[in-house]
């Protein structure tokens, strides 16, 4: 059982932490900064990351398979069109936005852990954090420009750099700021709709500039990557795709949404809601129940609206997103935590935690496997695969990643990309292979 700290103890810890993070404390003989040891990890966080990776794979693979690029006539003519329509509705209902919400919350929690871990060792936690984010910007840029246009890492890193500005904000202040940024997209969409000027217009113009330059047209857009005979052609599509990604982020006000979720996760991490879960059961039950009660009915309307092409306009869609996606994401986090407490000895958690321990490697790995399976430079199954085949492929990829991650983590301390990322972050070498192997 975890003992609750008194207000005096909390203030004392906060003052000591502030002194250390500001660099004013005596760091003589301080322990060298390092990532969290395996023995110090909380498995529920790895389980949640692993679960989020499943949803991200299901959400992203319809684009890898080029299904989302096909015309309505092409989709309707596919043999699996009937079941695909049902599956598409289910994706909007259960998946769309919910798992990226979960992943964003976990990022905010991770930020609080990095700062806490560095402060305990008398190190400048923010210097370490900024170095980590700068490297993630680079990884995200390379992913965006050379592998897949749907990258989220670069945005995460850039928005993440804002988080230290909130380090001294009270818990209530953090939640207020998070709510402000989560609601802000509704206001932005309202103003944009009234003005009639899309903020993403420059990105759209740049996209079609590159399309004209490379010969990408509306007719060959949906099959370009399947018909690509060389990586050069893939790269041409990725260049214009980067402009599409900017358009999506701007039109979706994604930077505000991500910051709001990061701050919520930061509040969760600061209060260590992931620790001593047994004591959190009443809170988890209330959160899961309330969020499902709110999220399920609105998710039904949200899914219908997406299937019908947002018949009520962008402002109404933004409101539906607010009251459906976020509650469902929070409900997934609380609900899975309750299941973990109920069946914590089950073997499923080891399988979910393994890919969560090497989330970066698996996220990039999903992109590489998607390229290989669906693009012309690989097996070339894209454009002709219906949504049912696409989701079956996504599930197969995730099962493979679970098995590979368990195998890898049996012999190694870090995932391959995590190992490189940590060494560059901390400026020293870490042993990759576990001792005695």
Secondary structure, DSSP 8 states (H G I E B T S, - for coil): ------HHHHHHHHHHHHHHHTT-S--TT--------GGG--HHHHHHHHHHHHHHHHHHHHHHTTGGGS-HHHHHTSTTHHHHHHHHHHIIIIITTHHHHHHHHHHHHHHHHHHHHHHHTT--HHHHHHHHHHHHHHHHHHHHHHT-TT--HHHHHHHHTTGGGGTTS-HHHHHHHHHHHHHHHHHHHHHHHHHT--TTHHHHHHHHHHHHHHT--TTTTTTHHHH--SHHHHHHHHHHHHHHHHHHHHHTTHHHHHHHHHHHHHHHHHTTTTSSGGGGHHHHHHHHHHHHHHHHHHHHHHHHHHHTT-TT-HHHHHHHHHHHHHHHHHHHHHHHHHHHHHTTTSTHHHHHHHHHHTHHHHHHHHHHHHHHHHSTTTT--TTT--HHHHHHHHHHHHHHHHHHHHHHHHHBSS-HHHHHHHHHHHTS----B-TT-
